[in-house]
């Protein structure tokens, strides 16, 4: 069974959106999560971030929205290898 009204925090993308909003409202107390981009909406931001000095060789953990138990997770170092549904 699920706890009522908790569906919004049970998916990775929704949880990231909520934490982003809480960071805007309450500041550093919500700085406990890694940098997160939600595609396709944040595609320009992730490209801009990766193109900054020092970020070119970074690795990204890509998690699909609707899978669980680690299925579909990939590691991407080049944004050309990034695949997502538009």
FENFEN-V768244 format. One record per residue. N is the residue number from 0. RES is the residue in one small letter. SS is DSSP state (alpha for helix, beta for strand, coil for the rest). PSI is psi in degrees with one decimal (* if undefined). OMEGA is omega in radians with two decimals (none if undefined). Layout:
# FENFEN-V768244
<<N:RES:SS:PSI:OMEGA> <N:RES:SS:PSI:OMEGA>>
This chain:
# FENFEN-V768244
<<0:x:coil:160.5:-3.14> <1:x:coil:153.6:3.04> <2:x:coil:127.9:-3.11> <3:x:coil:143.6:3.06> <4:x:coil:18.2:3.13> <5:x:coil:4.4:-3.10> <6:x:alpha:-32.7:-3.11> <7:x:alpha:-27.9:-3.11> <8:x:alpha:3.9:-3.09> <9:x:coil:-9.5:3.06> <10:x:coil:144.6:-3.04> <11:x:alpha:-42.5:-3.09> <12:x:alpha:-41.2:3.12> <13:x:alpha:-40.7:3.10> <14:x:alpha:-41.5:3.12> <15:x:alpha:-40.2:3.10> <16:x:alpha:-43.8:-3.13> <17:x:alpha:-45.1:3.14> <18:x:alpha:-37.3:3.09> <19:x:alpha:-44.3:3.12> <20:x:alpha:-40.8:3.12> <21:x:alpha:-36.4:3.07> <22:x:alpha:-41.4:3.12> <23:x:alpha:-39.0:-3.09> <24:x:alpha:-41.6:-2.96> <25:x:alpha:-4.2:3.02> <26:x:alpha:-144.7:-2.93> <27:x:alpha:-19.9:-3.14> <28:x:alpha:-21.0:3.12> <29:x:alpha:25.7:3.10> <30:x:coil:31.5:-3.09> <31:x:coil:0.7:3.13> <32:x:coil:153.1:3.09> <33:x:coil:163.7:3.08> <34:x:coil:129.2:-3.05> <35:x:coil:136.6:3.05> <36:x:coil:139.5:3.14> <37:x:coil:116.1:-3.10> <38:x:coil:147.4:0.17> <39:x:coil:-8.4:-3.05> <40:x:coil:-37.4:-3.07> <41:x:coil:18.1:-3.08> <42:x:alpha:-46.2:-3.14> <43:x:alpha:-37.7:3.14> <44:x:alpha:-40.6:-3.13> <45:x:alpha:-37.9:3.10> <46:x:alpha:-44.3:3.11> <47:x:alpha:-44.3:3.13> <48:x:alpha:-44.6:-3.11> <49:x:alpha:-29.6:-3.12> <50:x:coil:-6.2:3.08> <51:x:coil:150.3:3.12> <52:x:coil:132.6:3.11> <53:x:coil:-11.7:-3.12> <54:x:coil:-1.0:-3.01> <55:x:coil:-31.3:-3.05> <56:x:coil:21.0:-3.11> <57:x:coil:157.7:3.05> <58:x:coil:144.1:-3.13> <59:x:beta:136.5:3.03> <60:x:beta:120.5:-3.12> <61:x:beta:121.9:-3.12> <62:x:coil:126.0:3.09> <63:x:coil:154.2:-3.06> <64:x:coil:-47.5:-2.93> <65:x:coil:24.8:3.09> <66:x:coil:161.3:-3.11> <67:x:coil:173.8:3.07> <68:x:coil:32.3:3.07> <69:x:coil:1.6:-3.13> <70:x:coil:135.2:3.06> <71:x:coil:-0.6:3.12> <72:x:coil:137.5:3.10> <73:x:beta:159.7:3.07> <74:x:beta:128.5:-3.09> <75:x:beta:133.2:3.06> <76:x:coil:-21.8:-3.13> <77:x:coil:127.1:-3.10> <78:x:alpha:-18.1:3.06> <79:x:alpha:-23.1:3.12> <80:x:alpha:-6.2:-3.10> <81:x:coil:127.7:3.12> <82:x:coil:131.9:3.08> <83:x:coil:156.1:3.12> <84:x:coil:134.7:-3.14> <85:x:coil:*:none>>
